[in-house]
Amino acid sequence: MENSATESGAAGSAHFAHLWALDRSITFLNHGSFGACPRVVLEKQTELRARLESEPVRFFVRELPDLLEGSRAILSDFLDADPDDVAFVGNATGGVNAVLRSLRLESGDELLVSDQEYNACRNALEVKAEECGAKVVVAAIPYPLRSADQVIEGFLARVTPRTRLAMIDHVTSQTGLVLPIDRLAAELRSRGIAVLVDGAHAPGMVPLSLRRLGVDYYTGNCHKWICAPKGAAFLWVAPKHQGLVRPPVISHGWNSTRTDRSRFRLLFDWQGTWDPTAYLCVGEAIRYLGGLFPGDGRSSGRATAPSPWRRGSCSRAPWGSRRRRRRR
Ligand SMILES: Cc1ncc(COP(=O)(O)O)c(C=O)c1O
């Protein structure tokens, strides 16, 4: 690959800098809040917008469904997920809200979250709890953290018979911890507690296998570490919950008689007229970014650490242990 990551340090960053549209007079370090998108992907988005504007009806009615499927197929492959279980959403906050607002809770039920949860998603949890007379229970994650066990102990210490759902960051926003989601989910689910993962930072940063992770709901951004255009994220929902989860906006999908795709996809794929080009560039971003890193399965270099861009790497947990393989 012409631009493969074979250089390191200042030389390496100079090699990559021109591939992004970032202002060269600044050193942009906060890709986590609002990342940047490579020029190639932005050009693809411009092309798609021109195509849309040249004949909007043809684009939305005839071309969009296939384009969406193509981008979703590449994303699902990257996430190791069944495409039927993956819906595009505008951002991880939207994914969290869709799940929380679909929950059927009773007064006195408890929603578990850590003290490091991202403020916007914590707010969504507080509002849901307030509306239902439920209670938000906060688990402490020590910082600095010595072991993954401390995270599990912190959550389990706050579980009660009323705990209905735990919302867990995959990568914490303020401290950058990669939480042991698979082990934590196994413990919580064995206690009958549903697990919603806020994976805003995980896709493109840590290897993922959603079909093996053993959680109930997982939302993640494509506009952070996958470097897709802004407004591209996904919501993965385990098949058994898909009948209950509704998007924030109800539109044509609600009474659609189509049988060629799941109701989950019908509801999420159309939430009113919008600019779908960010979703449609996710596949291109994954292809492009994957080609920049050696050891991604497509280039000839060798990666030594588990890379989200390398096929099969999701069997190695970020904590260095082997993940237990589990089937739902
Ligand atoms: C843990 C976490 N969750 C959710 C979000 C929200 O992402 P977005 O603004 O794309 O919805 C962020 C943003 O940084 C985050 O760090």
The ligand as a Tripos MOL2 file, in Angstrom:
@<TRIPOS>MOLECULE
LIG
   16    16     1     0     0
SMALL
NO_CHARGES

@<TRIPOS>ATOM
      1 C1        -17.6730    7.3730   26.4790 C.3       1 LIG1
      2 C2        -18.3620    8.2920   25.5130 C.ar      1 LIG1
      3 N1        -19.6540    8.0780   25.2460 N.ar      1 LIG1
      4 C3        -20.3260    8.8500   24.3760 C.ar      1 LIG1
      5 C4        -19.6930    9.8860   23.7280 C.ar      1 LIG1
      6 C5        -20.5040   10.7420   22.8140 C.3       1 LIG1
      7 O1        -20.1220   10.6250   21.4860 O.3       1 LIG1
      8 P1        -21.0120   11.4220   20.4320 P.3       1 LIG1
      9 O2        -20.9080   12.8710   20.7730 O.co2     1 LIG1
     10 O3        -20.4080   11.0960   19.1110 O.co2     1 LIG1
     11 O4        -22.4100   10.9290   20.5770 O.co2     1 LIG1
     12 C6        -18.3470   10.1590   23.9820 C.ar      1 LIG1
     13 C7        -17.6670   11.2680   23.2940 C.2       1 LIG1
     14 O5        -16.5060   11.5120   23.4160 O.2       1 LIG1
     15 C8        -17.6730    9.3460   24.8940 C.ar      1 LIG1
     16 O6        -16.3870    9.5580   25.2050 O.3       1 LIG1
@<TRIPOS>BOND
     1     1     2 1
     2     2     3 ar
     3     2    15 ar
     4     3     4 ar
     5     4     5 ar
     6     5     6 1
     7     5    12 ar
     8     6     7 1
     9     7     8 1
    10     8     9 2
    11     8    10 1
    12     8    11 1
    13    12    13 1
    14    12    15 ar
    15    13    14 2
    16    15    16 1
@<TRIPOS>SUBSTRUCTURE
     1 LIG1         1 GROUP 0 **** ****
